[in-house]
Amino acid sequence: MQHLGGMPFQLRQILASKTVLKIGQALDTRDSEKLLQEFGLSLVRTVDVSQVARNMGIRKTGLKNLALSVFGNCAPSLILF
């Protein structure tokens, strides 16, 4: 696999793409700043599911609680962290 600046080329393409939506949890400006400083990469087109959950009135926005909200107890194998 080809690497540029310590990051796989394909990952760099995905993160920089304006057509690929990147979904994360608890994203903050430090994440974007670190990518820019360490790899010269601007992260674009992202959605923070924690922020979406807060906007929907969900108080507990950790990944485990969000997974339970979506999947309930029907998919316990998805909630093994």
N, C-alpha and C positions, 0 to 999 in steps of 0.2 A: 504494500500500500504506500502510495506517495505521501510524504509529509511536508508541510510548509510551516515553518515557525513552531515545530513541535506539535502541530495539530494535523490529524489526517485530512487530506485534501477534500474528501467527500463530506466530512463533517463541516469543514470551512464553507463549502458550497451551500450546504443546507442552512447553516446559521446566517449566512449573508443573503440568502435568497429572499426576494420580495414576494415571491409567489408561494412559499411554504410557510404555513402558520406554525409557529413554535409555541407549545403550551407547557407552562411550568407552574411550580408551586412555590410561593414565597420569593418571587423574583424581586430584586431591588436594584437600585442604580449601581451598587458596588459590583454586581455581576457584569453589567454592561461595561463599566469602567475597567474592570480587570481584563475582559476580553479585548478591549481596545488597547490597553497598555501592553499586555503580554503578547497579543497576536495581531494587533493592528486591524481588528475586526469589529465592525459596527453591527450589533445585534438588531435586527429589524423584524417587524411583524410578530410580536409576541403577545400572549395572553397569560395573565397570572390568575390561576383558578382560585387562589385565596382571595384576591380582590373581587372577583366575580361573585364568590360565595358571600363575602361581606356585603356587597351591593344587593344581594338577595335576602339579606337579613340573617344569614347563618353566622353564629358567633364563633363556633369552634372551627377554624379554617385550616387546621393541620391536615396533612395528607391522609392519615388514618381515619379521621372523622369525616372528611369529604368522601372517601371511599365507602365508608359505612352509610353515609347519606344517599349515595348513588346506588350501591349494590346491596345494602342491608346485610343480613346474615346469609344470603343465598350464595355468596361466593367467598367463603372463608379463606381459600387458598390465595386470593388476591390481597389479603390483608395480613399476611405473614411478613413482617418487616424485620 
